[in-house]
């Protein structure tokens, strides 16, 4: 009788421990997803800035040269 009770309490402790660990991991996953979303937003903004710079550089280039470089080169 003591043996069964001991096994039951060990199982109960293991289940509680695994439940706590699962909750911790869920919170960590949520934080990582938020951080990934933030990095994604920053990358989008950086991409927009680079596209703007590229468009600006193209509009400043000599349209007749075909090289996209400074005029006369």
Helices and strands as residue ranges (DSSP letters): H 2-60
